[in-house]
Amino acid sequence: MKFTKVIIVGIPVLALIFVALVVNSGDVSTQNKIRVAYFPNIGHAIPIVGIERGVFQQSLPQNIQIETRLFDSGPQVVESIFADSIDIAYVGPGPAINAFLKSEGHDVKILSGAASGGASFVVHPDSRIDSVDDFDGKRIAAPQIGNTQDVSLRNYLSENGLTPAEKGGSVVVLNMPNPDIYTLFTKGEIDAAWVPEPWASILVLELDGKRLFTEEELWDDKKFASVVLIGRETYVKENPEIVQKWLESHREIAEWISENPVETRIIFSQFMKYTMGRSLSDSVIDESLNHLQITSDPIMPSITTFAKRADDLGYLGRDGYNLDGIWLEVNSNVKEQEG
């Protein structure tokens, strides 16, 4: 089996999971490897478990080496794809849509789903928020502008007749990295946060936050795509056998994770210890997995809905948007869904 070496190129923040690093496999020709990007968080359990258990490597031709690269944000991944340094990647629907539109329908396609759900609205214990009726005048945090949780929060405010303060309303929306949200929550300087796992569970279990609702409660069928697998179109078209083998392993791993939550927690914890220097508690990992559905289903209607919401917020530019062609036809998942 091929091996990789770890090269840390970013500076850890909070020493939990917010760090940029690269796992580089040396001077192997790009023709003999597949370069994969993902995040060191529980929503990216498929690539983490698949790599750690060797499932992906075993399914590929012997001459193909896997090069893994870890990132801490979708925009970084997208820029690396455009720079031709990544072939496939696990990201949220926001970066996937933005990458597709930014490339004018070229370069980036969605190949599969990877996770559903895994985001919650968590209230500070001293905030006195019991429902959306109590949002007036409150300070609510979400990750960076335009990401999945930010779009969901702002859409939720709009649907309930509320407006962010920067647009003349009474709800102060603060956008910042998840570790900074943790810090402000600790200090009581924010009233609530719309955050993904494992951060939602960290706020609940470590800081006595109250999970007012989970985001999946707001979606049809109680599910929505929170992580998808995207591919650089040129690579996918030039390497259909490799991509198909990856997708087959991807679906196998998703099923294995659903059936083996304890083993998944152990693998994730070990992964965090040797890549980040420390792991999350078992209770946080278990709680996070309980609020996530690891699945290869791309949940396409949710992608379409998310794009419309982002466009309504002005995040997709002035000329509108068109998602025709965002699903690469080689993806058997998509064929099954359309059938």
SELUM-802879 format. One record per residue (C-alpha): residue in three letters; x, y negated, z negated. Coordinates in steps of 0.02 Angstrom, whole numbers, plus 50000, padded with zeros to 5 digits. Each point is the difference from the previous one (the first is absolute). Layout:
BEGIN
alaXYZ;...
END
This chain:
BEGIN
met500005000050000;lys500634982550041;phe500434988549856;thr499874981449971;lys500904987549892;val499244985549906;ile500554982250030;ile499174986949891;val499864983550093;gly498734990849892;ile499964993549821;pro498795009049880;val498604989649926;leu499275006349835;ala500995016150028;leu498405009550037;ile499605001650182;phe500254983050077;val501665002150092;ala500615000650178;leu501215013950042;val500565010150147;val500345018550012;asn501215001650145;ser500565016250080;gly501584994350085;asp500544997750180;val498765011950080;ser499364995350172;thr498234993249999;gln499595013750125;asn500315013149866;lys499024992749856;ile498354992849945;arg500124984249895;val498614999049871;ala499494985549887;tyr498935000849843;phe499834992049829;pro500525007249831;asn498245000149931;ile498675013049968;gly498924994950148;his501405006350112;ala499965017249923;ile499955008950169;pro501724994550061;ile500755001149825;val499375017749966;gly500315005650179;ile501794993949999;glu500395006449826;arg499285017350034;gly500855001050169;val498365003150091;phe500314987550139;gln501795005950031;gln499485018250010;ser498724996350134;leu501174990350114;pro501255006950126;gln501665003949915;asn500934986250093;ile498834986449937;gln500524990649844;ile498824989949891;glu500604982749951;thr498954992449862;arg499914981649957;leu499094992949849;phe499234982750002;asp498984989449881;ser498864990950123;gly499085003150163;pro500694984650091;gln501785006649974;val499505016550078;val499174991550149;glu501544989450035;ser501085015749994;ile498865008450126;phe500124985050115;ala501905000649978;asp499975018250058;ser500735006449837;ile498475010249945;asp498995012850097;ile498525003849886;ala499434992149837;tyr498735000849859;val499204983049968;gly498364992049951;pro498664996150131;gly500424981449996;pro501795001850062;ala499445013250125;ile498694988550076;asn501164984949999;ala501395009850083;phe498845006350136;leu499324982750036;lys501694991549988;ser500695011850132;glu498474996750109;gly499485018249993;his501725007150027;asp501375007049886;val498865005449856;lys498605012849992;ile499095008449855;leu500345018749998;ser499085005849844;gly499304995449832;ala501045003149843;ala498974994049851;ser498284993549956;gly499554988749855;gly501234996449862;ala499614981749963;ser499064992649853;phe499434983649925;val500794999749827;val499474987349869;his501124993249863;pro499355005049826;asp499804981649949;ser499204993550161;arg498165003249958;ile499605005950176;asp498585012550003;ser499394997450179;val500244989050153;asp498884987249915;asp501464996349884;phe501284996350137;asp499684981250001;gly501564990749941;lys501045015749982;arg501775003550061;ile500045015950103;ala501575007550076;ala500305010850153;pro501585005050095;gln500644990250149;ile498824990250111;gly499245010750137;asn500345016849919;thr498605012549969;gln499584994549822;asp500064981550042;val498785002350145;ser498865010649892;leu500014987449857;arg499634985050110;asn498655009350094;tyr499205005149834;leu500014981949942;ser499174994550162;glu498665013449990;asn499574994049825;gly499914981650045;leu501694995349925;thr501414990050078;pro501874999549958;ala500614983949919;glu501114995650149;lys498424998650104;gly499054989749874;gly499305014149894;ser500185004549818;val500945016550006;val501894998549996;val500765013750109;leu501855003149967;asn501025010150124;met501605007949937;pro500945016549995;asn499275013549889;pro501414999049871;asp499644981449978;ile498165003949977;tyr500525012149862;thr501024986349916;leu498614987050004;phe498745013049940;thr501155003849854;lys500074981549954;gly498124997750020;glu500284987050137;ile498775008350121;asp498245006149966;ala499955014550121;ala500895008250146;trp499515009750156;val501445012150015;pro500455017050073;glu500605015549910;pro501025002849898;trp499904981849946;ala498155000949959;ser500295014749884;ile501524991549923;leu498964984749956;val498655011249924;leu501085012449904;glu501454988849948;leu499174983049980;asp498225004549946;gly499234993450161;lys498225004850044;arg499655007850171;leu498434990050044;phe499795009750162;thr500995009850128;glu500034993750178;glu499305016150072;glu498374996249909;leu499774985750123;trp500235010450158;asp498835011550097;asp500235018249949;lys501104993749857;lys501595000850104;phe501114988650104;ala501725001550078;ser501324993049883;val501545008050081;val500195005150182;leu501385007750104;ile500554989350146;gly501225003450139;arg501084990350120;glu499135003550165;thr501585002750102;tyr500665012949878;val498345009049987;lys499795001350188;glu501805005650027;asn499945012949859;pro498255007649998;glu500575016949933;ile500914992449851;val498554988549960;gln498745014250013;lys501055010749883;trp500084985449878;leu498114997850006;glu499715018549970;ser501114999449846;his499184983749947;arg498295008349995;glu500695015449912;ile500804989249865;ala498404989949974;glu499065016249964;trp501395006449886;ile499984984049897;ser498125001149976;glu500195017749936;asn501554997049893;pro499854983849900;val501175005449859;glu501375005450119;thr499764983850097;arg500244989949841;ile501605009449959;ile500714997450175;phe499554981650000;ser500744997449827;gln501645008250050;phe500054989950160;met499784983849902;lys501375004549876;tyr501365002950128;thr499504986050120;met499414986449880;gly500965004949844;arg498425003349898;ser498265006850025;leu498254995849944;ser499195009249855;asp499085016150037;ser498374991949945;val500214985650124;ile500415011750144;asp498535011449959;glu498814985349983;ser500624992950165;leu499735016550090;asn498255001049926;his499584983550085;leu500775004750167;gln499475012150134;ile501505006450096;thr499305003950172;ser500475000750183;asp498304992850048;pro500334982750075;ile498234994349949;met499924989750159;pro498434990049958;ser500894992649850;ile501444994250110;thr498764991150113;thr499134992149851;phe501644994549924;ala500514991650164;lys498364990650007;arg500214994149821;ala501784994450033;asp499434990850155;asp498584991449905;leu501324993749879;gly501034993150143;tyr501425012449978;leu499995006650179;gly500254983650093;arg498854988650096;asp499735010850153;gly499045014149918;tyr500585017950005;asn499785016250096;leu500435016949926;asp499765009850161;gly501465012050014;ile500574999249819;trp499705018849983;leu501295009750099;glu499125013550101;val501325013049959;asn499365000149821;ser498955015649978;asn499214992349844;val499244986350105;lys499385012350129;glu499155010149865;gln499194984449927;glu499374994250170;gly499375017450041;
END
